[in-house]
Amino acid sequence: MSGVFEVGSVFPPRPIDPAIGRRSICARWLPLRLACVMFLLTGSVSAHDASSYGGVFRSRDLGAAWLNADVGLFLNAALVVAVDPSDSSHLLVGTDLGILSSHNGGRSWVPEARDLVIGAVFALTFSPEGELAVCAAANGVFRRDRNGWLRARAPDSAIPARTLVGGPANNHFYLLGRSGLLSSEDGGRTYAVVPGLPEGSEMTALAAIAGSADTLAAVIDGRAMISRDGGRTWSDAGFGGANAPVDTIATDATRPHRLWAAARGRVVVRDDLGSDWHSVGRSLPEPKARVRGIAASADAMVLVVSSDRGIYRSEDGGETWAQKEDNLPIHIEAGPLARDPKDAGVIYAVFSLMPYAEVWRMAVDGGNLLARIEPISLAGAFSFVLLVLIGGCLAVRYLSRKRGAADLSL
């Protein structure tokens, strides 16, 4: 028999088994399919699902839109954030495991003083000129200058600290510790207890009034209080009490003498230290929400509130509130807000997957967050990983044998 175009001879073609082709194709493509499946599974685990992690989020339009400012960190508990007054792209974040810093507005982060600052950092701030940074962790109080982080001298009552605020001078700091108020007048090198808080009283929030020497606002035993002498004496500011304890008190970034406070979902404001408080709009949709941060526009029409129920925003002076959900964690706690000193429209918010009260309790008790992981859970996780590895090895071995058999049958 002649071949095509009658050139050369042609042997009868060998019958082709379609099943062999299918097996060969399947064996050839199956590894790629498995790799794609593993990639998708890995991607679904590692993607920054806002509801699965805490973290740091930024808004450039006074809370209308938010984006995460901690790409790739996957934080369990972000507790506090501070913006350098001299460089808006320089951020410090206190977490349940120490301090992180960014010099490019959150695009990348590095840990700081990991061998010195250990444990939960609830309190963190810069000096007014940005030359110094101070923080309080579970293991002590620290300051950073051009030479790096160094331990400060402070009594045991300083830690864990609730907050740190800068005083009127560049080297003056106030620290609200576990059981009282402390101050430093030497740039955060040493701290001393400020007398004046009645015995048995508890101070839970603190703010320094900008432009007023030694004028402080605080929440003491659930009431808003004012001090004009650096915390040595206090007077009732006329808001809060046993029936409606104040959650927080905050200053205004655009009006130095304006104060904000909140109690049981109700936000109030006073425009100077001598005026009365007045309510702003209606209460939050969740009256039991505990407010941790308040930010407002200069005309007080746009309000942003962080709470243990998330972040709320109002564009009509508090008459209506909307919970912000796009790109923000849902149903986990938000911490205090921080505003860019150079741009009041830029706000940072922190979120914690673990309740703040639990992180605080463990910091007080000196516990390690890793101790919450039970041995049974560790054993289960190890067993699961081991099974995945064994299964992967068996699958590769099986596919190799199938491919070899398919090649021999051709």
C-alpha positions as CSV (number, residue, x, y, z in Angstrom):
1,M,0.0,0.0,0.0
2,S,1.2,3.4,-0.9
3,G,1.4,6.3,1.4
4,V,-0.1,9.7,1.0
5,F,0.8,11.1,-2.4
6,E,2.0,7.6,-3.1
7,V,5.3,8.1,-1.4
8,G,6.6,5.2,0.6
9,S,4.7,2.4,2.2
10,V,2.1,2.7,4.9
11,F,1.5,0.1,7.7
12,P,-2.0,-0.4,9.0
13,P,-2.4,2.1,11.9
14,R,-2.6,0.7,15.4
15,P,-6.0,1.2,17.0
16,I,-5.9,4.0,19.5
17,D,-7.6,3.4,22.8
18,P,-9.4,6.6,23.8
19,A,-9.2,5.7,27.5
20,I,-5.4,5.8,27.3
21,G,-5.5,9.3,25.9
22,R,-7.9,10.4,28.6
23,R,-5.8,8.8,31.3
24,S,-2.6,10.4,29.9
25,I,-4.2,13.9,29.7
26,C,-5.7,13.5,33.2
27,A,-2.4,12.4,34.7
28,R,-0.7,15.3,33.0
29,W,-3.1,18.0,34.1
30,L,-4.0,16.6,37.6
31,P,-0.9,18.0,39.3
32,L,-1.7,21.5,37.9
33,R,-5.3,21.2,39.1
34,L,-4.2,20.2,42.5
35,A,-1.7,23.1,42.6
36,C,-4.5,25.5,41.6
37,V,-6.7,24.2,44.4
38,M,-4.0,24.5,47.0
39,F,-3.3,28.0,45.8
40,L,-6.9,29.0,46.2
41,L,-7.1,27.4,49.6
42,T,-3.9,29.2,50.7
43,G,-5.2,32.4,49.3
44,S,-8.5,32.2,51.1
45,V,-6.6,31.6,54.4
46,S,-4.0,34.3,54.0
47,A,-6.3,37.0,52.5
48,H,-6.8,39.9,54.9
49,D,-10.5,39.2,55.7
50,A,-11.4,42.3,57.8
51,S,-13.7,40.2,60.0
52,S,-11.0,37.6,60.8
53,Y,-8.3,39.9,62.0
54,G,-7.8,43.0,64.0
55,G,-5.6,45.7,62.6
56,V,-5.0,49.4,61.7
57,F,-7.3,51.2,59.2
58,R,-7.1,54.7,57.7
59,S,-9.6,57.2,56.4
60,R,-8.6,60.3,54.4
61,D,-12.1,61.8,54.3
62,L,-13.1,61.9,58.0
63,G,-14.4,58.4,58.2
64,A,-16.5,58.2,55.0
65,A,-14.2,55.5,53.4
66,W,-11.7,53.2,55.1
67,L,-8.7,51.1,53.9
68,N,-6.5,48.9,55.9
69,A,-3.1,50.4,56.7
70,D,-1.4,47.2,57.8
71,V,-1.3,45.1,54.7
72,G,0.2,41.7,55.4
73,L,0.4,42.0,59.2
74,F,-2.7,39.9,60.2
75,L,-2.7,41.4,63.7
76,N,-4.6,39.8,66.5
77,A,-5.0,42.9,68.6
78,A,-4.1,46.5,67.5
79,L,-4.5,48.5,70.7
80,V,-3.3,52.1,69.9
81,V,-1.9,54.1,67.0
82,A,0.1,57.3,67.0
83,V,1.0,59.7,64.1
84,D,4.3,61.6,64.2
85,P,3.5,65.3,64.3
86,S,6.7,66.1,62.2
87,D,6.1,63.3,59.6
88,S,2.6,62.1,58.8
89,S,4.0,59.0,57.1
90,H,5.6,57.9,60.3
91,L,3.3,55.7,62.4
92,L,3.7,53.7,65.6
93,V,1.2,51.0,66.5
94,G,0.9,49.2,69.9
95,T,-0.2,45.6,69.7
96,D,-0.7,42.8,72.1
97,L,2.9,41.7,71.3
98,G,4.8,45.0,71.2
99,I,5.4,47.9,68.9
100,L,5.4,48.2,65.1
101,S,6.5,51.2,63.1
102,S,6.0,52.4,59.5
103,H,7.8,55.2,57.7
104,N,5.7,55.1,54.6
105,G,2.1,55.5,55.8
106,G,1.5,51.9,56.5
107,R,2.7,50.3,53.3
108,S,5.3,48.3,55.2
109,W,5.9,47.7,58.9
110,V,8.8,46.6,61.1
111,P,8.9,45.6,64.8
112,E,10.7,48.0,67.1
113,A,12.6,47.1,70.3
114,R,11.3,43.5,70.3
115,D,13.9,42.5,72.9
116,L,13.0,45.5,75.2
117,V,9.3,46.3,74.8
118,I,7.4,43.1,75.6
119,G,3.7,42.4,75.9
120,A,0.6,44.5,75.3
121,V,1.1,48.2,74.5
122,F,-2.0,50.2,75.3
123,A,-0.3,53.6,75.7
124,L,1.7,55.3,73.0
125,T,2.3,58.9,71.9
126,F,4.8,61.4,70.4
127,S,6.0,64.6,71.9
128,P,4.3,67.7,70.3
129,E,7.3,68.3,68.1
130,G,7.8,64.7,67.2
131,E,11.3,64.5,68.6
132,L,10.4,61.9,71.2
133,A,8.1,58.9,71.4
134,V,7.0,57.2,74.7
135,C,5.1,54.0,75.3
136,A,4.0,51.8,78.2
137,A,4.0,48.0,77.7
138,A,3.2,45.2,80.0
139,N,6.9,45.1,81.2
140,G,7.6,48.8,81.7
141,V,7.6,52.3,80.4
142,F,10.0,53.3,77.6
143,R,11.1,56.4,75.6
144,R,12.7,56.7,72.2
145,D,15.0,59.5,71.0
146,R,17.7,59.6,68.4
147,N,19.5,56.8,70.3
148,G,16.6,54.4,70.2
149,W,14.3,53.0,72.8
150,L,15.4,53.0,76.5
151,R,13.7,52.0,79.7
152,A,12.3,54.8,81.8
153,R,12.1,54.9,85.6
154,A,8.5,54.5,86.8
155,P,6.7,53.0,89.8
156,D,4.9,49.7,89.4
157,S,1.6,51.5,89.4
158,A,2.5,52.8,85.9
159,I,1.9,49.5,84.1
160,P,-0.1,48.5,82.4
161,A,-1.0,52.0,81.3
162,R,-4.3,53.1,79.9
163,T,-3.0,56.1,78.0
164,L,-0.2,58.6,77.5
165,V,-0.6,62.2,76.5
166,G,1.8,65.0,75.8
167,G,1.8,68.0,78.1
168,P,2.2,71.7,77.1
169,A,6.0,71.4,76.9
170,N,7.9,69.2,74.5
171,N,9.4,67.3,77.5
172,H,6.2,66.9,79.5
173,F,4.1,63.7,79.5
174,Y,1.2,62.5,81.5
175,L,0.6,58.7,82.0
176,L,-2.6,57.2,83.2
177,G,-1.4,54.0,84.8
178,R,-3.2,51.0,86.2
179,S,-4.1,52.8,89.5
180,G,-3.5,56.5,89.1
181,L,-2.0,59.4,87.3
182,L,1.8,59.9,86.8
183,S,3.7,62.7,85.1
184,S,7.2,63.2,83.6
185,E,8.9,66.6,83.2
186,D,12.2,65.3,81.8
187,G,11.1,64.0,78.4
188,G,9.8,60.6,79.7
189,R,13.0,59.5,81.5
190,T,11.3,59.4,84.9
191,Y,7.7,59.3,86.1
192,A,6.3,60.2,89.5
193,V,2.8,59.7,90.9
194,V,0.7,62.9,90.9
195,P,-1.1,63.3,94.2
196,G,-4.7,64.5,94.3
197,L,-6.7,61.5,93.2
198,P,-9.0,60.5,96.1
199,E,-8.1,57.1,97.6
200,G,-10.2,54.4,96.1
201,S,-11.1,56.4,93.0
202,E,-10.4,55.1,89.5
203,M,-9.4,57.2,86.6
204,T,-10.2,55.5,83.3
205,A,-9.6,58.2,80.6
206,L,-7.3,61.2,80.2
207,A,-6.9,64.1,77.8
208,A,-4.6,67.1,77.7
209,I,-6.1,70.5,76.7
210,A,-4.0,71.9,73.9
211,G,-2.7,75.5,74.5
212,S,-3.6,75.4,78.2
213,A,-0.8,74.9,80.6
214,D,-1.4,71.9,82.9
215,T,-5.1,71.7,82.1
216,L,-6.4,68.1,81.9
217,A,-9.7,66.4,81.4
218,A,-10.4,62.9,82.8
219,V,-13.0,60.4,83.6
220,I,-12.9,59.6,87.4
221,D,-15.4,57.1,88.8
222,G,-17.5,57.5,85.8
223,R,-17.7,61.3,85.8
224,A,-16.1,63.9,83.6
225,M,-13.6,66.0,85.6
226,I,-11.3,69.0,85.0
227,S,-7.9,69.8,86.5
228,R,-6.1,73.1,86.0
229,D,-3.0,72.3,87.9
230,G,-1.7,69.1,86.3
231,G,-3.9,66.7,88.1
232,R,-3.3,67.8,91.7
233,T,-6.9,68.9,92.2
234,W,-10.0,68.1,90.3
235,S,-13.5,69.6,89.8
236,D,-16.7,68.0,88.5
237,A,-17.3,68.9,84.9
238,G,-21.0,68.2,85.3
239,F,-21.5,65.0,83.1
240,G,-21.8,61.4,83.9
241,G,-22.3,59.4,87.1
242,A,-23.4,56.1,88.5
243,N,-26.5,55.9,86.3
244,A,-24.6,56.9,83.1
245,P,-20.9,56.4,83.6
246,V,-18.7,58.3,81.0
247,D,-16.9,56.0,78.6
248,T,-14.3,58.4,77.3
249,I,-13.4,62.1,77.1
250,A,-11.5,63.6,74.1
251,T,-10.3,66.9,72.8
252,D,-11.0,68.3,69.4
253,A,-8.4,68.5,66.7
254,T,-9.8,71.7,65.2
255,R,-11.0,73.5,68.4
256,P,-8.4,73.5,71.2
257,H,-10.9,74.2,74.0
258,R,-13.7,71.9,72.8
259,L,-14.3,68.7,74.7
260,W,-16.2,65.6,73.7
261,A,-17.5,62.8,75.9
262,A,-19.9,59.9,75.7
263,A,-22.0,57.8,78.1
264,R,-24.4,55.0,77.2
265,G,-24.4,55.8,73.5
266,R,-25.0,59.5,74.0
267,V,-22.4,61.9,72.7
268,V,-22.0,65.4,74.3
269,V,-19.8,68.4,73.7
270,R,-18.8,71.6,75.4
271,D,-17.1,74.4,73.5
272,D,-15.0,75.8,76.4
273,L,-14.1,74.7,79.9
274,G,-16.6,77.1,81.5
275,S,-19.7,76.2,79.4
276,D,-22.3,73.4,79.9
277,W,-22.4,70.1,78.1
278,H,-25.1,69.7,75.4
279,S,-26.1,66.6,73.5
280,V,-25.2,66.1,69.9
281,G,-28.1,64.6,67.9
282,R,-29.5,61.3,68.9
283,S,-28.0,58.4,70.7
284,L,-26.0,55.7,68.9
285,P,-28.0,52.8,67.4
286,E,-26.5,50.6,70.1
287,P,-27.1,52.3,73.4
288,K,-24.9,49.8,75.2
289,A,-21.9,50.5,73.0
290,R,-18.8,51.6,74.9
291,V,-17.3,54.6,73.1
292,R,-13.5,54.7,72.8
293,G,-12.9,57.5,70.4
294,I,-14.6,60.6,69.0
295,A,-13.6,62.7,66.0
296,A,-15.6,65.6,64.5
297,S,-15.4,68.3,61.8
298,A,-15.0,71.9,62.8
299,D,-18.7,72.6,62.5
300,A,-19.5,69.4,64.4
301,M,-21.8,68.1,61.6
302,V,-19.6,65.1,60.7
303,L,-19.0,62.8,63.6
304,V,-17.0,59.6,63.8
305,V,-17.2,57.4,66.9
306,S,-15.3,54.2,67.6
307,S,-16.7,51.7,70.1
308,D,-16.7,48.1,71.1
309,R,-19.4,47.6,68.5
310,G,-17.3,49.1,65.6
311,I,-17.3,52.5,64.0
312,Y,-20.3,54.8,63.6
313,R,-20.5,58.0,61.5
314,S,-23.0,60.8,61.2
315,E,-23.2,63.5,58.5
316,D,-26.0,65.5,60.2
317,G,-24.7,66.3,63.6
318,G,-25.7,63.0,65.1
319,E,-29.3,63.0,64.1
320,T,-28.7,59.8,62.1
321,W,-25.9,57.3,62.6
322,A,-24.6,54.7,60.2
323,Q,-22.3,51.8,61.1
324,K,-19.3,51.7,58.8
325,E,-18.7,48.2,57.4
326,D,-17.0,48.5,54.0
327,N,-13.4,47.3,54.4
328,L,-13.7,47.5,58.2
329,P,-14.0,44.5,60.6
330,I,-17.5,43.7,61.6
331,H,-18.6,42.7,65.1
332,I,-15.2,43.1,66.7
333,E,-14.0,45.9,68.9
334,A,-12.6,49.2,67.8
335,G,-10.1,51.1,69.9
336,P,-9.2,54.8,70.3
337,L,-9.0,57.0,67.2
338,A,-5.9,59.0,66.1
339,R,-5.9,62.0,63.8
340,D,-3.1,63.3,61.7
341,P,-1.8,66.5,63.3
342,K,-1.2,68.0,59.9
343,D,-4.5,66.9,58.3
344,A,-7.6,66.6,60.5
345,G,-9.4,64.7,57.8
346,V,-7.1,61.7,58.2
347,I,-8.1,59.3,60.9
348,Y,-6.6,56.1,62.1
349,A,-8.6,53.4,63.9
350,V,-7.4,50.2,65.5
351,F,-9.4,46.9,65.9
352,S,-8.8,43.9,68.1
353,L,-10.1,40.4,67.5
354,M,-9.6,39.6,71.2
355,P,-11.8,41.8,73.5
356,Y,-9.8,44.7,74.9
357,A,-11.0,43.8,78.4
358,E,-9.4,40.4,78.1
359,V,-6.1,41.8,76.8
360,W,-6.1,44.3,79.7
361,R,-6.8,41.5,82.2
362,M,-4.0,39.4,80.9
363,A,-1.7,42.5,81.0
364,V,-2.6,43.2,84.6
365,D,-2.2,39.5,85.6
366,G,1.1,39.3,83.7
367,G,-0.1,36.5,81.6
368,N,1.1,35.4,78.2
369,L,-1.4,35.5,75.4
370,L,0.1,32.2,74.1
371,A,-1.0,30.5,77.3
372,R,-4.5,30.8,76.1
373,I,-3.8,28.1,73.5
374,E,-4.6,24.7,75.1
375,P,-2.4,21.7,74.6
376,I,-5.2,19.8,73.0
377,S,-5.7,22.6,70.4
378,L,-1.9,22.5,69.6
379,A,-2.0,18.7,69.2
380,G,-5.0,18.9,66.9
381,A,-3.3,21.6,64.7
382,F,-0.1,19.5,64.6
383,S,-2.1,16.4,63.6
384,F,-3.9,18.2,60.9
385,V,-0.7,19.6,59.3
386,L,0.9,16.1,59.5
387,L,-2.1,14.6,57.8
388,V,-1.9,17.2,55.0
389,L,1.8,16.5,54.5
390,I,1.2,12.7,54.4
391,G,-1.7,13.0,52.0
392,G,0.3,15.3,49.7
393,C,3.2,12.8,49.6
394,L,0.9,9.9,48.8
395,A,-0.9,11.9,46.1
396,V,2.4,12.8,44.4
397,R,3.6,9.2,44.6
398,Y,0.3,7.9,43.2
399,L,0.3,10.3,40.3
400,S,3.9,9.5,39.5
401,R,3.0,5.8,39.2
402,K,0.0,6.5,37.1
403,R,1.9,8.6,34.7
404,G,4.6,6.0,34.4
405,A,2.1,3.3,33.7
406,A,0.4,5.5,31.1
407,D,3.7,6.2,29.3
408,L,4.5,2.4,29.2
409,S,1.1,1.6,27.6
410,L,1.7,4.0,24.7
